[in-house]
Amino acid sequence: MYVIVILAMIAGFLALRLYSVLGKRTGHEQEPALRPAEERAKVTILQPRPAPEMGGDSVRLSEGLLAPGAENGVRALIAADRSFDVPQFVEGAKSAYRMVLEAFWRGDRDELAWLCDSDVFASFQEAIAAREAEGHVLDNRLVRIEKAQIVEASVNGGTAEVALRFEADIAAVTRDKDGHVVAGSLTDAVGTNDIWTFTRDIRSADPNWKLSETDEAA
């Protein structure tokens, strides 16, 4: 009888030891499987991180992501919207840059209407219509984004604006309706420098930012 009790105690002790090791996350576990493509497509871009998850000073941790002179504006934005996170915003802006360009190149008006404000959308729509009238099709590729950096930020009332400089390489080809190359080459990427401004009403529950202005960088 005593032997059984002792063995049970040993088994219990071993079980607790196993749980203490296997029951804890070590940081090396396999990541959860990616969601199906149709679910990932629903994820909003440029969505700020909830404030409780933020740690440290987002500005101080953003070396290289802020141009000289942009820090004060970013700090004012963070003071008005504690969920604003510089590294996450820049990553989201890079995704938006790619999405807007690709939607414009393929003439996807619905996606552009979702990503841009009314003025920018109207400009894109006009350019797409002119291209279609000529029977031209763009076969462009965004090869790489060399740099994405916040150059200005401000808050006016409840509206936040953030301007970023994008330096990218784009391979551009224009084809006619028969698929013949009219201009450009996919083998020679061209460097581009743009300033894109994104706007959001920080009083709104909608976390998405809209593209509100595009300019060529000096």
N, C-alpha and C positions, 0 to 999 in steps of 0.2 A: 504493500500500500504506500509506504514512504517513498519507494523507488518511483512509483507512478507520479506522485506529487512533485518530486524533484525533477523528473523528466518534463513534466508540464511547465514547471517554472522556467527550465532552461529553454524550452520551445518558445515560451512567451517572451523571454529576454531576447532571443535571436530574432523573433518577429519584429520587436521594437527597433532593434538595430538595423534591420533591413529597411524598415519604413523610414528611419532617420536618414538613410542614404538615398533610397530610391524615391522617397516621397517628396524630395526637394528638387527644385529646378536648378541646374548647374549653369545654365546659359549656353549649353551646347546641344540642347535637344533639337530634333528636327523641326523646322518651321512648319506651320500649318499649310496645307495645300492651297494653291492659288484658287480663287473663285473662278467659276466659268466666265468666259468672255462676255456674255450678255450681262452678267452681274457687275463685272469690272467697269463696263461701259457706263454704268449708272453713277459711278463715283464722281463727285464734283471736283473740278480743278480749283487750285488756289484756295482751298478750304483751310482757314486758320486752325491751329491747334487749340483745344480748350485750355483756358488759363491754368487749371490745376495741374496739367501735365508739364507745363513749362518749368525749366530749371535754369538757374543762373541768369546772367545778363545776356539777353539775346543780341544786343548790339556788340558787346565786347567779344562774343563768340563768333562774330561774323566778319573776321578779317578777310579782305579781298572781295567781299560781297557789297561793300559800301564805298562809293567814290568819296574823295575828300570833299567835305562840305555837306554831305548828305546825313551825317550822324544826328544833328540836332532835329531835323525834320522827322527822322525815324523815331527818335526818342519821344517827340511830341505825339506821333501816331500811336506808339505803344502806350503812352499815358492815357490816350483816349480810348484805345481798344487793347485791353490786356491780353487778348488772344493772338495778337499779331506776333508772328515768329519769323525773323528775317531769313534764316536758311530755308525753312519750309516754303516761305513765300517765293523766294528766288527759284527753287526747284519747280514749284507750281507754275511760275511765269515762263520758265523754259518749256514746260509741257504745253502751255497755252500758245507760245510762240510757234511751236511746231504745228499744233492743231489748226491755228488760224491760217498759216501759210498753206498747209496741205488742203484745207477746205477751200481756200481761194483758188488754188491751182486747179482743183477738180471742179470748181464752180458749185460747191455745195452751199446754197443760200441758207438752208435751214440751220446748219451748224454755225455759219457765220452770224446769223441773227441771234443765236444763243450766246456766242462768245463776245460779241461786240455791242457797243451802244448804237443808237439809231443813226448818228452821223457817220460813224466809221462804216457801219453796215451799208449805208446808202452809197458811199464812195466805192466800196468793194463791188456792190451790185452793179453800179454803172460801168465799172471796168470789165466785169464779167460779161455784161450785155454787149459791150463794144467788141470784146474778143469773140463772142459767139456770132455776132453779125459778120465778122470777117472770116468765119469758118476756121478759126485757129483753136488749137488745143495745147495746153501747157503740159509738158512732160518734165517737170522739175523735181529735183531731189535736194533735201536738206542734208548735206553731207555731215556737218558737225556744227555744234555751237561752241565756239572757242571761248566765249566770255559772256557772262550775264551779270550785270552789276547795277545796283540801285544808285541812281545819280541824283534823285530828288524825291522828297516825300513831304506831304502837307496834309493838314486837316482843316477844312473850312466848314463850320457848322457841323453837320453830321456826315459830311462827305470826305472820304479819304482818297488821296491821289498818290500813286507811286509811279515814278518814271524810271525805266531801266534802259541801260545801253546793252544792246546785243551785238556781238561780233560773231559772224557765222560764215561758213562756206556753203555756197549753193551752186549746184550744177543745173543750168537752165537750158531748156530746149523748147522751142515753139514749133509745132507741126501744123500742116494744113489738114483739111478734112480727109485727105487721102493718106495721111500719115507721113508725108514727106517733111523733112526738116526745113523749116523756113529760116530759123536763126538759132544760134547757141550750140552747145555741145555738152554731152553728159560726161565727157572725159576731162573737161577743164572746169573745175569749180571756181567760182568767182567770190571774192570776199565782199561781205556786206556789213555796213555799220548803221544800225538803226536805233532810234529812241522811241520806245513804246510806253505809253502811259495807261495804267490800269486804275479804275475808279470803283469804289464801293461805298454804299450807304452803311456805315457802321452801326446805325440804329436798327437796321433791318435784320430779320432772322435769316435771310438768304446769305450764305457764306461766300458766294461766288463774286469774283471781281470781273468787270467788263473792260474790254479794250476800248479806250475812249479817244486815243490820239496816236498817230504814227508819223514819225519824221525821220529823215535821214540825219545821221549824226555828223557833226562837223569833223 
